[in-house]
Amino acid sequence: MTAIEIRRINESDKSEWQMLWPAYNEFYEQEVENRKTDRVWQSLRGGSGEPFGFVAEQNGRLVGFTHYFFLPSTSDWGPRC
């Protein structure tokens, strides 16, 4: 079995991310307009804030991704993921 590499998302991942994105939204039973998809991608790549993203890559192809952000915590001084 080939190892899976986990790394930060980068600009060259866009086309493969766009192929995985519809299945992600289908799983969560949501329909997402193209403008929302564009905004999410720009946020992931813009470096101006959240969400942040990682991808899973195997044999040079994206096989998954995660998006994450931080929220204030009521039980700690710092934010939680």
N, C-alpha and C positions, 0 to 999 in steps of 0.2 A: 504494500500500500504506500502511495506517495504521501509525503508529509504535507500538511496544510500550513501555510504561512499566514500569520495574522499581522497586519500592518495598518498604518494610517492610510486613509483614503487619499488618493491624489487625482489630479486633473485627467490623467490618462485612463482612469477607471470609469469615466462617464458613460461610455457606450454600454459596457457590461453591467454597470450599476442600473442603467435604464432598463435593461432586460430583466433584472431581478426585482426591480421596484414594483411592477404590477402584481407579482405573486405575493409580495409582502402585504400590499394593500388588500388583496383578495383574502388573505388569511385573516386579517383584522376586519373583514366585511365592510370595507370603506371604498368609496369611489373618490378619486383625487383628480382634480382638474389639472390640465397641463401647466397652468400658471403656478399652481401649488408645487408641482413637481420641480419646476424651474427654480422656485424660491428655495425649496429644500436643498437642491443641488448647490445653488449659489451660497447658501448658508454653510453647507458642509465645506465648500472650497474657498469661501471668501476670507476666512481667517479673522472675521470680525465678531465672532461670538458663536453661540450655540445654535444648533446641535453640532456635536463633534462626531466623527465617524471612523470606523475601522472596517476593513474588508478581510475576508478569508480567501486565500488564493491557493489553488492546487493545479499543478501542471501548467502554470501560466494563465489560468482562467479563474475568474471570480466565481466562487461557489456560495458566497454568503456575505452579509454585512451586518453591522450594528450601528445604530445611531444612539447617542446618549447626550444627556444634559444634566446639569446640577440644579438642585432645589435647596432652598434654605431648610435647615433642620430645626426641629423643636427640641431635640435632645443633645445637640452638639453646637459648638460655636461656628463651625464651618459648614459649608453646603455638603449635601450627599448626592451621590450619583443615582 
